Amino acid sequence: MATIADIAKKANVSNSTVSRVLNGDTNISVKDETRKKIYEAVEELEYVPLIEKYKNRKSPAKKLNFLTITAFSQETEIEDPYYLSIFYGIELESKDKKINIQKIYKNEDDLKFDSKLNIDGIIAIGSFNDQEIDYLQKISKHIVFVDRQVNKNGFDSIVVNLKKVINNILDYLLDKGFRKIGFIGGRDQNIADRPEQRERAFIDYLKRRDLYDKKHLILGEFSISSGYNIAKKEIKINNLPEAYVVANDSMAIGVLRALHEKGIKVPQDVSIISINDIPTAKFSIPALSTVKIQTEFMGIMAVRTLAERIENDRQLPITVSIPTEMIIRNSVKLN
């Protein structure tokens, strides 16, 4: 089968130029004539991308053993279906590809696993510090990070563009006439000294429009109880904006309960929109407006990407950005 190198030789360009053109890299400046030569070489040599080769295989030639490590506790996973759904996708795809999966929790298992298994690759869900990443590399050089992009050592990542998600939410709220907008979120335990991606995007967006009010940015933990306690405190000090952007659905459900207990109507008095679209979001009262993240597909793509990397000994990193969808229900006032 033809390779990138074969196409590069045929078109008289570098391997990297071929790779970037075929991957639709918009940052590369290539003459139309050069692009034409590359595509003609692809057609003539009947080149099939690695991912297509992989998809056409029923299962790996060797049965693989993957270690899945989550950066949070089992209790957190149970409370937030977001993570359960990611792992469900991992299990589905692993079963389909006949890949063995061993699961551990970083905070509970201290990165201990069955050393008798020959670990071929690691799926790391959540945030890991540099020391932990160095340790993971000692277990396997093949690592894919899910829900976090690691900008070192050429790791693969399965992520959601949360900056774009926040920008889309704020575009929508401003279009509906909202100007006093608050944010309820949290900080990652491994990077607690700097803003999390959703928080940073929220601040930057509103500052550019001279709408940012620091008193309406509240941080806690990414849990129902934290959302509930934050909202109770803000109600007590009479610090409610027109609308809240909440970092995830679990926190938003806690916020809804606190508002309901104090007789504050959603969306008449305060509008709420969050992120994830967990199963209970559409059954909350009122039904929660949210941005749907394809979490199960994130898990599926983690397995596919890691298996393809191992099978083809791929060295170049891949970042897969999972698409999202805004779902407007009943928690946002339609001005």
C-alpha positions, 0 to 999 in steps of 0.5 A: 500500500502507498504511504505518505512518503510515496506521495511526497516523492511522486509530487516532489514535496516534503512528507509534512506538506503531503500530511498537512494538505491531506488533513486540511490544515488551513495554516499551510500556504500551498500553491494550487498547482502543488495541491493538484500534484498531491491529489493526483499522486493520491489517486494514482497510487490509490493511497488509503489513509491510516484511519481508513485502513484501521476501520477496515480491519475487524480487530487488531492482529494482537489482542491489546491491553489498555489501562484507563486512568481517571483523574477523579474519584469513583464518587465523583464519577457516579455523581457526574454522568459525564464521566460515566458516559465517556467510560461507557464509550470506551467499554463499547469500542473495546469490546467491539475491538476485543481490547482488554481494559483495566480501570483505576482511579488516580485519587484512590488507587495511587496509580496502582494496577495489575503489573502482570498485564503487558500494558500496550497503551493508556487512556487518561481521563481528566487532568494530570500534572507533569509528574503524573504524566512522566509516571504514565510514560514509564508504563507506556509510551502510547497515551491518549488524553480525554477531556484535556489537551496536554501540550507536551511530548506529542500526546494524542488528545480527545477534546471539546473546544470549550472556548468555542462552547462558551463563546456560542452560549454568550453569543446566544444570551447577548442576542436574547438581550441579556447583559448582566451575565454570571458564571458558576464554575470551578478549578481543576485541582492540578491547575487551581492557581489559574482559570479553567478553560470555561472560566477564562473564555467567559472572562475574555468574551465579556471583557472585550464587550465591557460587560464583565462584572467580577462579582458575578463570577463564582467558583466552587467544585464541579458538583450538585452540592457545590452549585446548590451552596453557591446559589444559596450564598448568592441569593442571601447577599442578593447578588443574582445577575439576569442569567448564569452560565454554569460550567456543567449540568450537575452544578446547574441542577444544584443551582436550580434547586437552591433558586426553587427553594427561595421562590426565585423563578427560572427563567422569569427571574434568572435564566440558566444555561449549562454544558454537557446535556446529562440524561437528567437535564431534560427532566429538571424543573424547568428543563435545562438549556445546555450544550450537548457534548458527545461524551460516549463518542469521546470514549469511542474515539479514544480507543480508536485513536490509541489502537491506530497509533499502536498498530501503525507506530504513529509518531505524530500526535492527533487532536480530535475535537468533538462537535457540540450542539446547543439545546434550548429548553425551558431554563432561558427566558426568550426575551 
